[in-house]
Amino acid sequence: MTVFVIVLIVSFALLAGAIWGAYGAMKPQTEGFLVAMAGGALIVSVMDELIRPATETAPLWIVVSAVALGAIVFTWSDYKVKARITNAGGLGLLLAVTLDGVPENLALGTALIGSKPLEMAALAGSIFLSNLPEAAGGAKQMTSDGMARGKAVAIWAGTAALLSAAALGGYFGLDQASNETVAAIKCFAAGAVAASLATEVFPPAFRDDSYWTGIAVTCGLLMALLLGQLGG
């Protein structure tokens, strides 16, 4: 039951963000600050909840190779999407969130295997904070491009369902997998998330929020540290 609750909370951020973006008002500076803060939290979570635990159950060469492969696959996929879709607006952000979110949520699911729920608080919390402003910005752009508000929210709701399925698939589909397999998947996801921070999170955050981005990233780092300490 706890697993379902965590997955629902994380995925709900996409729906809540889409509603916020389609029907509410949000300054670019606010969005940029929230995105940067989420990115800071993800830096800590990627290391403490994905990569570092993997080094305890898998050889170093598997860890390094999986992280590198995850970064390469995400970067290549992101490049191909943007090369094929010009002026994609909110749709482009939706695709980016999906490419980023599938490995993130798969990692969330695998990270919950054999772990106490509070130990995953930093990862789940940072993904939540990342999903919220990204969905809000995407839905806002979609409605600005002429899409009906209800349709924009429905599209993001479908994305939330897809990412929920990825998280549950990671938890239930890999519960019998070997430690090395789970570690490799976590590291692949970690590499994808790290690459997404460099290309999809920090650049637009700095564009919208300028030098406050540095403060926001630091706040995210401290938030993840405190959540990690809470988890014990």
FIGU-748708 format. One record per residue (C-alpha): residue number from 1; residue in one letter; x, y, z. Coordinates in steps of 0.2 Angstrom, whole numbers, plus 5000, padded with zeros to 4 digits. Last residue first. Example, Ala and Ser with C-alpha at 12.3 -4.5 7.8 and 13.67 -1.06 7.14 Angstrom:
REM residues 2
@nr = 2; rest = S; c1 = 5068; c2 = 4995; c3 = 5036
@nr = 1; rest = A; c1 = 5062; c2 = 4978; c3 = 5039
REM end
This chain:
REM residues 232
@nr = 232; rest = G; c1 = 5089; c2 = 5037; c3 = 5042
@nr = 231; rest = G; c1 = 5074; c2 = 5043; c3 = 5031
@nr = 230; rest = L; c1 = 5074; c2 = 5059; c3 = 5040
@nr = 229; rest = Q; c1 = 5092; c2 = 5061; c3 = 5036
@nr = 228; rest = G; c1 = 5088; c2 = 5059; c3 = 5018
@nr = 227; rest = L; c1 = 5074; c2 = 5071; c3 = 5019
@nr = 226; rest = L; c1 = 5086; c2 = 5084; c3 = 5027
@nr = 225; rest = L; c1 = 5099; c2 = 5081; c3 = 5013
@nr = 224; rest = A; c1 = 5086; c2 = 5082; c3 = 4999
@nr = 223; rest = M; c1 = 5080; c2 = 5099; c3 = 5006
@nr = 222; rest = L; c1 = 5098; c2 = 5105; c3 = 5008
@nr = 221; rest = L; c1 = 5102; c2 = 5101; c3 = 4990
@nr = 220; rest = G; c1 = 5085; c2 = 5109; c3 = 4984
@nr = 219; rest = C; c1 = 5089; c2 = 5125; c3 = 4993
@nr = 218; rest = T; c1 = 5106; c2 = 5125; c3 = 4985
@nr = 217; rest = V; c1 = 5098; c2 = 5123; c3 = 4968
@nr = 216; rest = A; c1 = 5087; c2 = 5138; c3 = 4972
@nr = 215; rest = I; c1 = 5101; c2 = 5149; c3 = 4978
@nr = 214; rest = G; c1 = 5110; c2 = 5146; c3 = 4962
@nr = 213; rest = T; c1 = 5095; c2 = 5149; c3 = 4951
@nr = 212; rest = W; c1 = 5092; c2 = 5166; c3 = 4959
@nr = 211; rest = Y; c1 = 5106; c2 = 5171; c3 = 4947
@nr = 210; rest = S; c1 = 5093; c2 = 5172; c3 = 4932
@nr = 209; rest = D; c1 = 5076; c2 = 5165; c3 = 4936
@nr = 208; rest = D; c1 = 5068; c2 = 5162; c3 = 4919
@nr = 207; rest = R; c1 = 5084; c2 = 5159; c3 = 4908
@nr = 206; rest = F; c1 = 5093; c2 = 5151; c3 = 4923
@nr = 205; rest = A; c1 = 5079; c2 = 5138; c3 = 4925
@nr = 204; rest = P; c1 = 5078; c2 = 5135; c3 = 4907
@nr = 203; rest = P; c1 = 5097; c2 = 5130; c3 = 4907
@nr = 202; rest = F; c1 = 5096; c2 = 5120; c3 = 4924
@nr = 201; rest = V; c1 = 5082; c2 = 5108; c3 = 4920
@nr = 200; rest = E; c1 = 5082; c2 = 5101; c3 = 4902
@nr = 199; rest = T; c1 = 5100; c2 = 5100; c3 = 4896
@nr = 198; rest = A; c1 = 5111; c2 = 5098; c3 = 4911
@nr = 197; rest = L; c1 = 5098; c2 = 5091; c3 = 4923
@nr = 196; rest = S; c1 = 5092; c2 = 5079; c3 = 4909
@nr = 195; rest = A; c1 = 5109; c2 = 5071; c3 = 4908
@nr = 194; rest = A; c1 = 5109; c2 = 5068; c3 = 4927
@nr = 193; rest = V; c1 = 5092; c2 = 5060; c3 = 4926
@nr = 192; rest = A; c1 = 5097; c2 = 5048; c3 = 4911
@nr = 191; rest = G; c1 = 5113; c2 = 5043; c3 = 4921
@nr = 190; rest = A; c1 = 5104; c2 = 5039; c3 = 4936
@nr = 189; rest = A; c1 = 5091; c2 = 5029; c3 = 4927
@nr = 188; rest = F; c1 = 5105; c2 = 5018; c3 = 4920
@nr = 187; rest = C; c1 = 5112; c2 = 5017; c3 = 4937
@nr = 186; rest = K; c1 = 5096; c2 = 5011; c3 = 4944
@nr = 185; rest = I; c1 = 5094; c2 = 4999; c3 = 4930
@nr = 184; rest = A; c1 = 5112; c2 = 4992; c3 = 4933
@nr = 183; rest = A; c1 = 5109; c2 = 4990; c3 = 4952
@nr = 182; rest = V; c1 = 5093; c2 = 4981; c3 = 4949
@nr = 181; rest = T; c1 = 5102; c2 = 4969; c3 = 4937
@nr = 180; rest = E; c1 = 5116; c2 = 4967; c3 = 4949
@nr = 179; rest = N; c1 = 5105; c2 = 4963; c3 = 4964
@nr = 178; rest = S; c1 = 5097; c2 = 4949; c3 = 4954
@nr = 177; rest = A; c1 = 5078; c2 = 4951; c3 = 4948
@nr = 176; rest = Q; c1 = 5064; c2 = 4944; c3 = 4959
@nr = 175; rest = D; c1 = 5057; c2 = 4961; c3 = 4963
@nr = 174; rest = L; c1 = 5060; c2 = 4967; c3 = 4946
@nr = 173; rest = G; c1 = 5042; c2 = 4967; c3 = 4939
@nr = 172; rest = F; c1 = 5034; c2 = 4973; c3 = 4955
@nr = 171; rest = Y; c1 = 5044; c2 = 4988; c3 = 4959
@nr = 170; rest = G; c1 = 5050; c2 = 4994; c3 = 4942
@nr = 169; rest = G; c1 = 5033; c2 = 4990; c3 = 4934
@nr = 168; rest = L; c1 = 5025; c2 = 5000; c3 = 4948
@nr = 167; rest = A; c1 = 5036; c2 = 5015; c3 = 4943
@nr = 166; rest = A; c1 = 5034; c2 = 5013; c3 = 4925
@nr = 165; rest = A; c1 = 5015; c2 = 5012; c3 = 4927
@nr = 164; rest = S; c1 = 5015; c2 = 5028; c3 = 4937
@nr = 163; rest = L; c1 = 5024; c2 = 5036; c3 = 4923
@nr = 162; rest = L; c1 = 5011; c2 = 5031; c3 = 4910
@nr = 161; rest = A; c1 = 4997; c2 = 5037; c3 = 4921
@nr = 160; rest = A; c1 = 5005; c2 = 5054; c3 = 4924
@nr = 159; rest = T; c1 = 5008; c2 = 5055; c3 = 4905
@nr = 158; rest = G; c1 = 4989; c2 = 5052; c3 = 4902
@nr = 157; rest = A; c1 = 4985; c2 = 5065; c3 = 4915
@nr = 156; rest = W; c1 = 4997; c2 = 5077; c3 = 4905
@nr = 155; rest = I; c1 = 4986; c2 = 5074; c3 = 4889
@nr = 154; rest = A; c1 = 4970; c2 = 5076; c3 = 4899
@nr = 153; rest = V; c1 = 4976; c2 = 5093; c3 = 4906
@nr = 152; rest = A; c1 = 4980; c2 = 5099; c3 = 4889
@nr = 151; rest = K; c1 = 4963; c2 = 5093; c3 = 4882
@nr = 150; rest = G; c1 = 4954; c2 = 5102; c3 = 4896
@nr = 149; rest = R; c1 = 4963; c2 = 5118; c3 = 4893
@nr = 148; rest = A; c1 = 4959; c2 = 5118; c3 = 4874
@nr = 147; rest = M; c1 = 4975; c2 = 5120; c3 = 4863
@nr = 146; rest = G; c1 = 4978; c2 = 5137; c3 = 4856
@nr = 145; rest = D; c1 = 4997; c2 = 5139; c3 = 4857
@nr = 144; rest = S; c1 = 4995; c2 = 5148; c3 = 4874
@nr = 143; rest = T; c1 = 4985; c2 = 5133; c3 = 4880
@nr = 142; rest = M; c1 = 5000; c2 = 5121; c3 = 4876
@nr = 141; rest = Q; c1 = 5012; c2 = 5133; c3 = 4883
@nr = 140; rest = K; c1 = 5003; c2 = 5134; c3 = 4900
@nr = 139; rest = A; c1 = 5001; c2 = 5115; c3 = 4900
@nr = 138; rest = G; c1 = 5020; c2 = 5113; c3 = 4897
@nr = 137; rest = G; c1 = 5025; c2 = 5126; c3 = 4911
@nr = 136; rest = A; c1 = 5013; c2 = 5118; c3 = 4923
@nr = 135; rest = A; c1 = 5019; c2 = 5100; c3 = 4919
@nr = 134; rest = E; c1 = 5037; c2 = 5106; c3 = 4922
@nr = 133; rest = P; c1 = 5033; c2 = 5115; c3 = 4937
@nr = 132; rest = L; c1 = 5025; c2 = 5100; c3 = 4946
@nr = 131; rest = N; c1 = 5036; c2 = 5086; c3 = 4939
@nr = 130; rest = S; c1 = 5052; c2 = 5092; c3 = 4947
@nr = 129; rest = L; c1 = 5045; c2 = 5095; c3 = 4964
@nr = 128; rest = F; c1 = 5037; c2 = 5078; c3 = 4964
@nr = 127; rest = I; c1 = 5054; c2 = 5070; c3 = 4957
@nr = 126; rest = S; c1 = 5063; c2 = 5079; c3 = 4972
@nr = 125; rest = G; c1 = 5051; c2 = 5072; c3 = 4985
@nr = 124; rest = A; c1 = 5051; c2 = 5054; c3 = 4978
@nr = 123; rest = L; c1 = 5070; c2 = 5054; c3 = 4978
@nr = 122; rest = A; c1 = 5072; c2 = 5062; c3 = 4995
@nr = 121; rest = A; c1 = 5058; c2 = 5052; c3 = 5003
@nr = 120; rest = M; c1 = 5065; c2 = 5035; c3 = 4997
@nr = 119; rest = E; c1 = 5072; c2 = 5031; c3 = 5014
@nr = 118; rest = L; c1 = 5056; c2 = 5035; c3 = 5022
@nr = 117; rest = P; c1 = 5048; c2 = 5021; c3 = 5012
@nr = 116; rest = K; c1 = 5059; c2 = 5008; c3 = 5020
@nr = 115; rest = S; c1 = 5069; c2 = 4998; c3 = 5007
@nr = 114; rest = G; c1 = 5069; c2 = 4980; c3 = 5000
@nr = 113; rest = I; c1 = 5063; c2 = 4986; c3 = 4983
@nr = 112; rest = L; c1 = 5058; c2 = 5004; c3 = 4984
@nr = 111; rest = A; c1 = 5073; c2 = 5009; c3 = 4974
@nr = 110; rest = T; c1 = 5067; c2 = 4998; c3 = 4959
@nr = 109; rest = G; c1 = 5051; c2 = 5008; c3 = 4959
@nr = 108; rest = L; c1 = 5059; c2 = 5025; c3 = 4960
@nr = 107; rest = A; c1 = 5071; c2 = 5020; c3 = 4947
@nr = 106; rest = L; c1 = 5057; c2 = 5016; c3 = 4935
@nr = 105; rest = N; c1 = 5050; c2 = 5032; c3 = 4939
@nr = 104; rest = E; c1 = 5066; c2 = 5042; c3 = 4935
@nr = 103; rest = P; c1 = 5069; c2 = 5031; c3 = 4919
@nr = 102; rest = V; c1 = 5051; c2 = 5035; c3 = 4913
@nr = 101; rest = G; c1 = 5051; c2 = 5053; c3 = 4918
@nr = 100; rest = D; c1 = 5066; c2 = 5059; c3 = 4908
@nr = 99; rest = L; c1 = 5059; c2 = 5053; c3 = 4891
@nr = 98; rest = T; c1 = 5042; c2 = 5058; c3 = 4897
@nr = 97; rest = V; c1 = 5047; c2 = 5075; c3 = 4903
@nr = 96; rest = A; c1 = 5056; c2 = 5079; c3 = 4887
@nr = 95; rest = L; c1 = 5041; c2 = 5073; c3 = 4877
@nr = 94; rest = L; c1 = 5029; c2 = 5085; c3 = 4887
@nr = 93; rest = L; c1 = 5042; c2 = 5099; c3 = 4885
@nr = 92; rest = G; c1 = 5041; c2 = 5097; c3 = 4866
@nr = 91; rest = L; c1 = 5023; c2 = 5097; c3 = 4867
@nr = 90; rest = G; c1 = 5022; c2 = 5113; c3 = 4877
@nr = 89; rest = G; c1 = 5032; c2 = 5122; c3 = 4863
@nr = 88; rest = A; c1 = 5037; c2 = 5111; c3 = 4849
@nr = 87; rest = N; c1 = 5044; c2 = 5125; c3 = 4839
@nr = 86; rest = T; c1 = 5053; c2 = 5112; c3 = 4828
@nr = 85; rest = I; c1 = 5050; c2 = 5094; c3 = 4831
@nr = 84; rest = R; c1 = 5062; c2 = 5082; c3 = 4822
@nr = 83; rest = A; c1 = 5078; c2 = 5089; c3 = 4829
@nr = 82; rest = K; c1 = 5070; c2 = 5091; c3 = 4846
@nr = 81; rest = V; c1 = 5065; c2 = 5073; c3 = 4847
@nr = 80; rest = K; c1 = 5082; c2 = 5067; c3 = 4840
@nr = 79; rest = Y; c1 = 5092; c2 = 5077; c3 = 4853
@nr = 78; rest = D; c1 = 5082; c2 = 5071; c3 = 4868
@nr = 77; rest = S; c1 = 5084; c2 = 5053; c3 = 4862
@nr = 76; rest = W; c1 = 5103; c2 = 5055; c3 = 4860
@nr = 75; rest = T; c1 = 5105; c2 = 5064; c3 = 4877
@nr = 74; rest = F; c1 = 5094; c2 = 5051; c3 = 4886
@nr = 73; rest = V; c1 = 5103; c2 = 5036; c3 = 4878
@nr = 72; rest = I; c1 = 5120; c2 = 5043; c3 = 4882
@nr = 71; rest = A; c1 = 5116; c2 = 5048; c3 = 4900
@nr = 70; rest = G; c1 = 5109; c2 = 5031; c3 = 4903
@nr = 69; rest = L; c1 = 5124; c2 = 5022; c3 = 4895
@nr = 68; rest = A; c1 = 5136; c2 = 5032; c3 = 4906
@nr = 67; rest = V; c1 = 5127; c2 = 5027; c3 = 4922
@nr = 66; rest = A; c1 = 5126; c2 = 5009; c3 = 4916
@nr = 65; rest = S; c1 = 5144; c2 = 5008; c3 = 4912
@nr = 64; rest = V; c1 = 5150; c2 = 5016; c3 = 4928
@nr = 63; rest = V; c1 = 5139; c2 = 5005; c3 = 4939
@nr = 62; rest = I; c1 = 5143; c2 = 4989; c3 = 4929
@nr = 61; rest = W; c1 = 5162; c2 = 4993; c3 = 4930
@nr = 60; rest = L; c1 = 5161; c2 = 4996; c3 = 4949
@nr = 59; rest = P; c1 = 5155; c2 = 4978; c3 = 4952
@nr = 58; rest = A; c1 = 5137; c2 = 4977; c3 = 4959
@nr = 57; rest = T; c1 = 5128; c2 = 4976; c3 = 4976
@nr = 56; rest = E; c1 = 5137; c2 = 4990; c3 = 4986
@nr = 55; rest = T; c1 = 5141; c2 = 5001; c3 = 4972
@nr = 54; rest = A; c1 = 5122; c2 = 5001; c3 = 4968
@nr = 53; rest = P; c1 = 5118; c2 = 5010; c3 = 4984
@nr = 52; rest = R; c1 = 5130; c2 = 5024; c3 = 4979
@nr = 51; rest = I; c1 = 5122; c2 = 5026; c3 = 4962
@nr = 50; rest = L; c1 = 5103; c2 = 5027; c3 = 4965
@nr = 49; rest = E; c1 = 5098; c2 = 5034; c3 = 4982
@nr = 48; rest = D; c1 = 5113; c2 = 5044; c3 = 4988
@nr = 47; rest = M; c1 = 5120; c2 = 5049; c3 = 4971
@nr = 46; rest = V; c1 = 5104; c2 = 5052; c3 = 4961
@nr = 45; rest = S; c1 = 5095; c2 = 5059; c3 = 4976
@nr = 44; rest = V; c1 = 5108; c2 = 5072; c3 = 4979
@nr = 43; rest = I; c1 = 5108; c2 = 5079; c3 = 4962
@nr = 42; rest = L; c1 = 5089; c2 = 5077; c3 = 4961
@nr = 41; rest = A; c1 = 5087; c2 = 5089; c3 = 4976
@nr = 40; rest = G; c1 = 5097; c2 = 5102; c3 = 4966
@nr = 39; rest = G; c1 = 5086; c2 = 5099; c3 = 4951
@nr = 38; rest = A; c1 = 5070; c2 = 5102; c3 = 4961
@nr = 37; rest = M; c1 = 5076; c2 = 5118; c3 = 4967
@nr = 36; rest = A; c1 = 5081; c2 = 5123; c3 = 4949
@nr = 35; rest = V; c1 = 5063; c2 = 5119; c3 = 4943
@nr = 34; rest = L; c1 = 5055; c2 = 5128; c3 = 4958
@nr = 33; rest = F; c1 = 5065; c2 = 5144; c3 = 4955
@nr = 32; rest = G; c1 = 5062; c2 = 5144; c3 = 4936
@nr = 31; rest = E; c1 = 5043; c2 = 5142; c3 = 4938
@nr = 30; rest = T; c1 = 5043; c2 = 5156; c3 = 4951
@nr = 29; rest = Q; c1 = 5053; c2 = 5167; c3 = 4939
@nr = 28; rest = P; c1 = 5042; c2 = 5163; c3 = 4924
@nr = 27; rest = K; c1 = 5027; c2 = 5170; c3 = 4934
@nr = 26; rest = M; c1 = 5012; c2 = 5158; c3 = 4937
@nr = 25; rest = A; c1 = 4994; c2 = 5160; c3 = 4934
@nr = 24; rest = G; c1 = 4981; c2 = 5147; c3 = 4935
@nr = 23; rest = Y; c1 = 4969; c2 = 5137; c3 = 4924
@nr = 22; rest = A; c1 = 4981; c2 = 5128; c3 = 4911
@nr = 21; rest = G; c1 = 4997; c2 = 5129; c3 = 4921
@nr = 20; rest = W; c1 = 4989; c2 = 5125; c3 = 4938
@nr = 19; rest = I; c1 = 4979; c2 = 5111; c3 = 4931
@nr = 18; rest = A; c1 = 4995; c2 = 5104; c3 = 4922
@nr = 17; rest = G; c1 = 5005; c2 = 5105; c3 = 4938
@nr = 16; rest = A; c1 = 4991; c2 = 5096; c3 = 4948
@nr = 15; rest = L; c1 = 4991; c2 = 5082; c3 = 4935
@nr = 14; rest = L; c1 = 5010; c2 = 5081; c3 = 4934
@nr = 13; rest = A; c1 = 5012; c2 = 5082; c3 = 4953
@nr = 12; rest = F; c1 = 4999; c2 = 5067; c3 = 4955
@nr = 11; rest = S; c1 = 5013; c2 = 5056; c3 = 4948
@nr = 10; rest = V; c1 = 5024; c2 = 5058; c3 = 4963
@nr = 9; rest = I; c1 = 5009; c2 = 5056; c3 = 4975
@nr = 8; rest = L; c1 = 5002; c2 = 5041; c3 = 4966
@nr = 7; rest = V; c1 = 5019; c2 = 5032; c3 = 4966
@nr = 6; rest = I; c1 = 5021; c2 = 5035; c3 = 4985
@nr = 5; rest = V; c1 = 5004; c2 = 5029; c3 = 4989
@nr = 4; rest = F; c1 = 5005; c2 = 5014; c3 = 4978
@nr = 3; rest = V; c1 = 5022; c2 = 5009; c3 = 4987
@nr = 2; rest = T; c1 = 5014; c2 = 5012; c3 = 5004
@nr = 1; rest = M; c1 = 5000; c2 = 5000; c3 = 5000
REM end
